[in-house]
């Protein structure tokens, strides 16, 4: 009986603390819910990605992932919150092309953190193509026709985009290439642009495909071109930017997963592996592609880190060349 008692007592710690590894005093990550911040309001592309990812990733990691929308300051509020959080894997960010490659350049002197140094890239998730959209009230059915119409009316037509966003910078590049003088009207987000385009108050904009499928298919707005390398199956009549005469102009709205810098490499590696498997399962039957959310995954956190830094260098040149500043 005494031997049995000793064995039973020795086993109790393992039974009482299943969160600890057999040969380590460190808990097996994760042991509690994970907060995943989205730097924009519900309904946008980044929020859609987070909500598509959350249920499956929660099941895979074995803990609830709680989505926390922290919009404001062009996404910088959420970036700062995550960068200043404990680097323990329990606070993550679903960032994108603007929050993690443009804003670190554009808002460098205003931010409390440097997203390029204070966040640990985990993996890219998707790369969403964008439409160049036009109001039906514009007497033009192609991008060249729209720009020619604008060229004949310098300063009379406008485009709308959040100040300093990728859509703003892409439109600067497009109007410069076309030799067109159009007025930039800053917006707070996509929610106010569609009604303005329907009224004819806004003439042209760039916006992601995923959020505008219904409006384009319903004929409410015109899609002049798409920034993807190839035409989209659901929009085979919409030419690529290259086909429309403007190769090399236009971006893909990539979204990715980030953690605070100094998060243990083992946790970053686990999150990378779990996110990759989850995204592949979600798209196993092309479900995400059908929603215009084509997956684009990183082979490793190091590869994603190199990509984010390369993107920042690209945007830094565009920002400098166009003299874009945030007042």
Secondary structure, DSSP 8 states (H G I E B T S, - for coil): -HHHHHHHHHHHHHHH-TTB-TT-SSB-S-SS-EEEEESS-TTSHHHHHHHHHHHHHHHHHTS-EEEEE---GGGHHHHHHHHTS-SSSSEEEEEEHIIIIIHHHHTTTT-SS-HHHHEEEEEEEEEE-EEEEEETTSS-SSHHHHHHHHHTTTTT-EEEE-TTSHHHHHHHHHHHHHT---EEEE-S-HHHHHHHHHHTS--EEEEESTTTHHHHHTTSEEEEEE-SSS-BTTBTTS-BTTTTT-TT----EEEEEEEETT--HHHHHHHHHHHHHHHHHHTTTSHHHHTT--B---SSHHHHHHHHHHHHHHHHHHHHHHT----
